[in-house]
């Protein structure tokens, strides 16, 4: 949701908002009465579940067999690859007209708690079925919890 408003009480405004980054904080310091602002809001997800998702990705990289046919140069590449494998992607045309899958964002504002939970479960199942076939779900989930 996006809200647009005019600042009428700077003292109230300054004490009511908390910035998400240093850059946003610097912008807030420059605001004055009469300025117009636009604020985007979204429902916050459980940060611990977000951390667990990235523990899943880290543990996957740590357990990948050397013989695995795809080399992931980064955790983000693995995340995108797995996200695409779960069916969460858009197709964009390449310069040659071929469709290129682009993974959906997992940012807090783009994916709510329920959808993120589905992504986590789908990712775990795909990883165990196609990436880490020799590890039991129970052992892998224990590794994920130990990673946290």
C-alpha positions, -999 to 999 in steps of 0.1 A, spaced: 0 0 0 13 35 -8 2 65 12 8 101 2 6 129 27 17 164 36 38 170 67 19 193 90 35 186 123 72 180 119 78 170 156 51 143 154 63 132 120 99 128 131 90 108 162 65 86 143 86 71 115 116 49 116 138 46 86 150 13 72 184 25 61 210 52 67 201 67 33 164 69 43 174 84 76 193 111 59 163 119 37 141 121 68 164 146 84 159 169 54 121 169 56 103 200 68 68 211 74 48 215 42 68 188 24 49 160 8 59 124 14 51 90 0 53 60 23 50 24 11 39 -2 37 37 -39 37 30 -66 63 62 -77 79 73 -114 77 90 -134 104 127 -125 101 137 -158 118 119 -178 90 137 -156 65 170 -166 81 160 -202 81 154 -200 43 190 -187 38 203 -214 61 185 -238 38 204 -223 8 238 -223 27 234 -259 38 225 -269 2 257 -254 -11 277 -271 17 262 -305 9 262 -303 -29 281 -333 -44 311 -324 -65 295 -343 -94 265 -319 -94 261 -307 -130 254 -270 -121 280 -248 -105 266 -220 -84 289 -190 -82 270 -175 -53 242 -181 -28 220 -157 -48 225 -177 -79 214 -209 -61 184 -190 -46 173 -178 -80 178 -213 -96 157 -230 -69 130 -203 -70 127 -209 -107 125 -247 -101 96 -240 -78 77 -223 -107 80 -188 -92 94 -169 -122 85 -145 -150 95 -150 -186 113 -122 -203 124 -122 -240 161 -123 -248 176 -103 -276 171 -133 -298 135 -137 -288 141 -167 -266 123 -167 -232 145 -162 -202 131 -172 -167 136 -145 -141 131 -156 -105 105 -138 -84 118 -116 -56 115 -129 -21 117 -94 -6 94 -88 24 72 -64 4 69 -88 -26 60 -120 -8 38 -124 23 43 -150 51 20 -177 36 36 -175 1 71 -175 17 63 -206 37 51 -223 5 84 -213 -12 104 -226 17 86 -260 16 87 -263 -22 124 -253 -22 132 -279 5 114 -307 -15 131 -298 -48 166 -296 -31 161 -330 -15 146 -346 -47 170 -332 -73 201 -318 -55 208 -338 -24 193 -372 -31 215 -391 -5 205 -370 25 173 -377 45 149 -349 51 153 -352 89 191 -350 87 190 -321 64 165 -302 85 188 -308 116 217 -293 96 196 -263 88 187 -258 124 223 -262 135 233 -236 109 211 -211 125 
